[in-house]
Each structure stands twice: as structure tokens, then as C-alpha cells.
């Protein structure tokens, strides 16, 4: 069901593009897959520092790797004359233990950070780690997203809220949130907040409305042929003409 499954994975290949795009033979597939996971882990540690909303990886036939980093602070990530991005590239190669890897980091500015579920979730986590109210933190994120033009938003915080002995889950929903509708543009993110009482789990869903333009749907499968209307009984022609109109 749409309410249970991960909204991002549910829409990959339909209304969302895959974050990783490459092809490999069976012998090298596992190595490249683990390398991608290390790249994601590397930038996950820098999400709060540079406000990174999303990371995408592409590989070409020559083995070159292009990492697209979507951030709300492109100037801070690039640095003066691109010095910082060069240092990050070298640090990434060291993290991958492959200094000969030809890797390029392309920095892309997020047009509206308040509509990015990852940044909203990290904002809630920072407030919780600073001993802020979990209710006010969620309401502030909801207010920011709706003000930025979101059609709907849903938040959830689970764990030992306010340090109580029994863990529970509390969340808020505002606007529309059609999780089972595939054409609904939903951004989803999960993060954690490390507090003195333990770890709190934070989930954020952001809906930007329905994608009605078929050109924006990233479907790779062939279109199904149109079905002819059925004719049943004496009034079959009447029903068919009414349906066409």
C-alpha cells in the first residue's frame, strides 16, 4: 500500500528519476554498488554543514564518475575559486581508497530548500538535539513548507519524547497527502536526532501536487493500447455513445 511503502522507491521510474544511473557487467556490479554506498555515506556526514538535499551518481562507459550534489549553500560547498570542492574531491577519493578514480563533483543549487524533505527533517533533528520542543519543531517545518508552496506536508517524530519512559510517535499533517497516487509528487526523508534520552526517529513527507503533464512522467514502459467500449444488450450502442461524449 502507498501508506506503508517508501514513497521515493514507489515512484522511481514513474514520476521520479533514479538517484544512480549506470550499467555494469555481473563481475563488477557488486564493487560499483558498494562504491556508490560509500559515496552516499560520505555526503550524508556533510548534510548539515552544506545543507545537502540530494545526491545523484552517474557513470559513463569510460569509468568516469559524476556526482551531482544539490545544496542550498553552493558558495560554501565550492569555496573560493573552487578550493573547497577540490579538497572534498580528494577526501572522497581517500574515503573510497581509490586515488586513481576519475570523479567529478557537480554542485547544483536547490531552488527552494523549504520544499526538500531531507533539509526539513534535518532542521527538526537539530532543534531536538538542542533540547527544543518536538511539537514546535514540527510546526515550524510545516509552516515553512506550506509558505514555500507545498500542497501538503506530513511529519512524524518517534522515540522517548521529552524523556518519558515509554516511547511513542507523534506527528502532524497539513494539506493533501495522497501517498497511493503515483502521479502525486511526494518527497520523503528519514533522519535521526541523538538526544540525551536516546535516538529519535524523524520522518517527513512533502507533497508538491500532482504531475498532470505526461511529458514529465519518466516511464520506460510502452503505452498500453486503448480499449474499445463494450457493447452489452440492446442498449449497448446508447451506453457507448454516452461514454464517448
Secondary structure, DSSP 4 states (H G I P E B T S, - for coil): -TTTS-HHHHHBTTTB--SEE----HHHHHHHHHHHHHHHHHHHTTHHHHTEEEEEEEE-TT--EEEEEEES-HHHHH-GGGHHHHHHHHHHHHHHT-TT--EEEEEEE-S-GGG-HHHHHHHHHHHHHTT--HHHHHHHHHHHHHHHT-SEEEEEEEESGGG-SS-EEEEEEEE---TT-TTEEEEEEEEEEEETTEEEEEEEEEEEEE---GGG----SPPPPPPPPP--STTHHHHHHHHH-
